[in-house]
């Protein structure tokens, strides 16, 4: 963990909302970084000062005035509604004559006949319209995949995250998209980008290429967060081919203790 990542997680760390693996990384970084220690101490002092501030309470007079204002508003709305309804009924009685009723019935009959004829005569154009909708949907899918491919190598981590988000509405991904996502999962320097990419790939796991790529990625990850998340995905997918790579991870000398425990649980669930 570097200083930028530590600064981004101060709030979660101070409020005890970090997962165990991230908390351990944060504490290990703070133990060796005086700058981050000072920043964490300053943030903690600010929180303490904010906790000591008195919370203003509304006065009883304010509550009374508010209730009175609310009652007045309700009375005015009820009065306006009653007046409007009375006026509408009077106008309707003046307008509604036997001749008008006959004209309305005749018009409704014509409209109904037109709808019936249109239903039978327009069946083929409706099918053509549906085909156009399907074609447009396909074009939107292709556009999303093009946007993903154009942003996935962007130097900005936020842009790469935006690229991965384009998979949310994809029914399926083409080979280039799958390859780009797997490359990002294995090589992206930002752990958050890799975690979001893993989540996106898990949704596309019906694709055999995606499943195989996720299994192969197990031994390529160095981040404890990604290792633990991958182990969870393997259990959710019930991917038996991941047993051997998970066992290889367990044999690593510097494997994080929490990750080791997670992998052992995953192996039990997969066995």
C-alpha positions, -999 to 999 in steps of 0.1 A, spaced: 0 0 0 13 35 -9 6 68 7 -21 78 -18 -41 46 -12 -37 50 26 -51 86 25 -81 74 5 -89 48 33 -83 69 64 -121 74 69 -129 37 67 -100 28 89 -109 52 117 -145 41 116 -135 4 117 -152 -3 83 -122 -18 65 -121 -55 58 -94 -74 78 -70 -77 49 -71 -40 41 -69 -30 78 -37 -51 82 -22 -34 51 -31 0 64 -16 -7 99 15 -21 83 19 10 61 13 34 91 40 16 111 66 26 85 54 59 72 57 90 95 38 113 71 8 90 70 10 86 108 7 124 112 -21 126 87 -40 98 105 -34 115 139 -47 149 125 -78 133 111 -85 115 143 -82 147 163 -106 165 139 -131 137 144 -128 140 182 -133 178 180 -164 173 158 -178 147 183 -175 173 211 -196 199 193 -231 204 206 -260 194 183 -285 223 180 -321 214 189 -351 232 175 -370 253 201 -405 245 212 -418 277 197 -404 267 163 -424 234 165 -456 252 174 -452 277 145 -445 248 121 -476 229 132 -498 260 129 -484 267 94 -490 231 83 -526 232 96 -532 264 77 -518 249 45 -540 218 48 -571 239 53 -563 260 22 -557 230 0 -589 213 11 -609 245 4 -593 249 -31 -600 212 -40 -637 215 -29 -642 247 -49 -625 233 -80 -646 201 -79 -679 220 -76 -669 242 -105 -660 212 -127 -693 194 -120 -713 226 -130 -694 230 -162 -698 192 -170 -736 195 -166 -737 224 -190 -716 207 -216 -730 172 -214 -762 170 -236 -779 140 -252 -765 151 -286 -730 153 -273 -733 118 -257 -744 104 -291 -715 120 -309 -690 107 -283 -704 71 -287 -702 73 -325 -666 86 -322 -656 58 -298 -671 32 -322 -650 46 -351 -619 45 -330 -625 10 -319 -631 -2 -355 -599 16 -366 -578 -1 -340 -592 -35 -349 -585 -30 -386 -550 -16 -378 -542 -46 -357 -548 -70 -385 -534 -49 -413 -502 -37 -395 -489 -70 -382 -460 -72 -406 -449 -36 -400 -449 -43 -363 -425 -72 -369 -403 -50 -390 -403 -24 -361 -393 -51 -337 -364 -61 -359 -353 -24 -360 -354 -23 -322 -333 -55 -320 -308 -41 -345 -305 -9 -325 -300 -28 -293 -272 -48 -310 -256 -15 -321 -257 -1 -286 -240 -33 -273 -212 -29 -299 -208 7 -290 -204 -1 -253 -177 -27 -261 -159 -1 -283 -160 24 -254 -146 -2 -230 -117 -11 -253 -109 26 -259 -107 35 -222 -94 3 -206 -57 14 -212 -62 50 -201 -36 62 -176 -63 74 -153 -76 48 -129 -110 65 -128 -113 62 -166 -103 25 -164 -130 20 -138 -155 37 -161 -144 14 -189 -151 -17 -168 -186 -3 -159 -196 -6 -195 -199 -44 -189 -230 -39 -167 -254 -38 -196 -236 -63 -219 -254 -96 -225 -222 -111 -237 -187 -99 -245 -166 -105 -276 -132 -121 -275 -114 -87 -276 -134 -75 -246 -128 -107 -226 -90 -105 -234 -88 -68 -223 -107 -75 -190 -85 -105 -182 -53 -85 -189 -66 -57 -166 -73 -82 -139 -38 -96 -141 -17 -65 -148 -35 -33 -137 -14 -14 -111 -45 -3 -92 -60 -29 -68 -95 -12 -69 -96 -15 -107 -86 -52 -105 -113 -58 -80 -140 -41 -101 -128 -60 -131 -130 -93 -112 -166 -85 -104 -174 -78 -140 -158 -110 -152 -177 -130 -126 -209 -118 -143 -196 -131 -176 -186 -165 -162 -209 -184 -185 -182 -179 -211 -157 -208 -209 -129 -184 -218 -137 -162 -189 -138 -191 -165 -105 -205 -177 -89 -170 -174 -102 -166 -138 -86 -199 -128 -53 -190 -144 -54 -156 -127 -52 -172 -92 -14 -177 -93 -7 -144 -110 -22 -122 -82 0 -107 -55 -26 -85 -37 -42 -102 -7 -75 -84 -15 -76 -98 -51 -65 -133 -39 -93 -135 -14 -119 -121 -38 -108 -146 -64 -112 -175 -40 -147 -163 -32 -156 -162 -69 -143 -197 -74 -166 -210 -47 -196 -191 -61 -189 -206 -95 -181 -240 -80 -151 -241 -103 -133 -274 -95 -103 -265 -117 -93 -238 -92 -84 -264 -65 -49 -270 -78 -40 -232 -82 -55 -225 -47 -33 -253 -33 -3 -237 -50 -11 -204 -34 -12 -220 1 24 -232 -4 37 -196 -8 58 -186 22 47 -150 24 10 -156 19 -12 -133 41 -26 -152 71 -62 -140 64 -59 -150 27 -45 -184 38 -76 -189 60 -99 -178 32 -83 -202 7 -85 -231 32 -123 -224 36 -126 -222 -2 -109 -255 -7 -132 -272 18 -163 -257 -1 -149 -269 -34 -139 -304 -23 
